[in-house]
Amino acid sequence: MTLRLLLVRHGLSSFNREHRIQGRNDSSTLTVEGKQQASQLGKALADLKMDAVYSSPLQRAADTAKYLLKEHANSYKPIFDDELMEIDLGLWSGLTINEVKEKFPEEYNTWKQKPNDLTLKREDGNPYRPIEELLTQASTFLKKLLTRHSPSKDGTILIVGHNAILRCLILSLIGNKGEAFRRLQLDNTSLSVFNVKPHSFNSYQVQLECLNNTTHLEPSLPLNKKYARLILVRHGETDWNQQGRFQGQIDIPLNQNGLSQATAARHFLSSQKINRAYSSSMTRPMQTAQEILKSHPGIKLESKEELIEIGHGLWEGKLESEIKTTWPNLLLEWKNSPEKVQMPEGETLQEVWNRSVECWEDICSGLAPNETALVVAHDAVNKTILCNLLGLTPSDIWMVKQGNGCVTIIDISIDPNQPDVVTCLNITSHLGGVLDQTAKGAL
């Protein structure tokens, strides 16, 4: 049983276009382009049945919900909830960014570099911390939502909100206390998907299925802001992925569907600039990378041993049912506390984390600010890299999804005071539909 949460940021607004701080100012309205963006997302979700729709009452979000739901013949009536209102930036709201920089230089610098530390004053002079308040607001909304819509039943909930509140909802879902606020990107009318399942008594297992999907728009991927960019891809499907066998370091090639997925990724990325390319030394990611590079002739593919899949040891080649017979307790611990498991004659997640993150950082350090690198690897490797970028730990490995043939983009900050940004994560729309339909496989 899974409760699916669809998080949507409002369309392009008048204040977005004028580079004004929006906050809770309700003078910002959807532009013509913003209305078109909402309709395009509605079309992408037209075949999806939803159990409820929640929206911020601020008009730019409410109108996004309205135009999106027109593609569903207005079958759903949004529930407007004040807990989805945007961050309260007080006297900043309505000012242009340049005006805020000029009038509140120190506070604005804190907002950009350490948003958790930002303290503002209300009109009555009382100080408050906007991010702290917004995280509490997000937590309150989620508790209310999960009480009203239990993860013990299948369901799909659409939530339309704003940049900062959606970031805080995401951070609340993944258990981050705001440290990763600047590590996330959410574009206008982007779609982010979370799956919430019952885990143990009064607790839930959360999976980030995708982040900042804009494939229903043009351009289909967020534009590069002149930073170094890395395109992280998981290899296409293999027969063992389809069968649910633990592959690990057994060198299984792509199956026909996996080759088709690699071709789809090639077409999807054909317009993206690629200056360098790296792959795990194993056959399945090498095949995937080689297919993608057919649209980028002349780019040399460099093999990286450090990016090979986790060594499952004696589990490799086996189905979960077979592993359960011999190692029932270890398999259960792998599902519940993966960071504690030493694979029989294999690796720990920490060992994979150490080698994959070190390799990733080495690749990043070798890129010029305007260069883009393709990196093709595996499920566990990609997940450790992404958990590290999101401020998570090896214990959170199940929280991040990486479908076969998926595309993830990371933009590398040129400011040492700013973190690298997860621009989008686990995009599989080029494989059919906005939701991930790839094989579950085994990890």
HELIX and SHEET records of a PDB file:
HELIX    1   1 SER A   14  GLU A   18  1                                   5    
HELIX    2   2 VAL A   32  ALA A   44  1                                  13    
HELIX    3   3 GLN A   59  LEU A   69  1                                  11    
HELIX    4   4 LYS A   70  HIS A   72  5                                   3    
HELIX    5   5 ASP A   82  LEU A   84  5                                   3    
HELIX    6   6 GLY A   90  TRP A   92  5                                   3    
HELIX    7   7 ILE A   97  LYS A  103  1                                   7    
HELIX    8   8 PRO A  105  GLN A  113  1                                   9    
HELIX    9   9 PRO A  115  ASP A  117  5                                   3    
HELIX   10  10 PRO A  130  ARG A  148  1                                  19    
HELIX   11  11 ASN A  163  ILE A  174  1                                  12    
HELIX   12  12 PHE A  181  ARG A  183  5                                   3    
HELIX   13  13 ASP A  239  GLN A  243  1                                   5    
HELIX   14  14 GLN A  256  PHE A  268  1                                  13    
HELIX   15  15 THR A  283  ILE A  292  1                                  10    
HELIX   16  16 LEU A  293  SER A  295  5                                   3    
HELIX   17  17 GLU A  305  LEU A  307  5                                   3    
HELIX   18  18 GLY A  313  TRP A  315  5                                   3    
HELIX   19  19 GLU A  320  THR A  326  1                                   7    
HELIX   20  20 PRO A  328  ASN A  336  1                                   9    
HELIX   21  21 PRO A  338  LYS A  340  5                                   3    
HELIX   22  22 LEU A  349  SER A  365  1                                  17    
HELIX   23  23 ASP A  379  LEU A  389  1                                  11    
HELIX   24  24 PRO A  394  MET A  399  5                                   6    
HELIX   25  25 SER A  429  LEU A  431  5                                   3    
SHEET    1   A 6 ILE A  79  PHE A  80  0                                        
SHEET    2   A 6 ALA A  52  SER A  55  1                                        
SHEET    3   A 6 GLY A 155  GLY A 161  1                                        
SHEET    4   A 6 LEU A   3  ARG A   9  1                                        
SHEET    5   A 6 LEU A 191  PRO A 198 -1                                        
SHEET    6   A 6 TYR A 204  ASN A 213 -1                                        
SHEET    1   B 2 LEU A 120  LYS A 121  0                                        
SHEET    2   B 2 PRO A 127  TYR A 128 -1                                        
SHEET    1   C 6 LEU A 301  LYS A 304  0                                        
SHEET    2   C 6 ARG A 276  SER A 280  1                                        
SHEET    3   C 6 THR A 372  ALA A 377  1                                        
SHEET    4   C 6 ALA A 228  ARG A 234  1                                        
SHEET    5   C 6 VAL A 407  ILE A 412 -1                                        
SHEET    6   C 6 VAL A 421  ILE A 427 -1                                        
END                                                                             
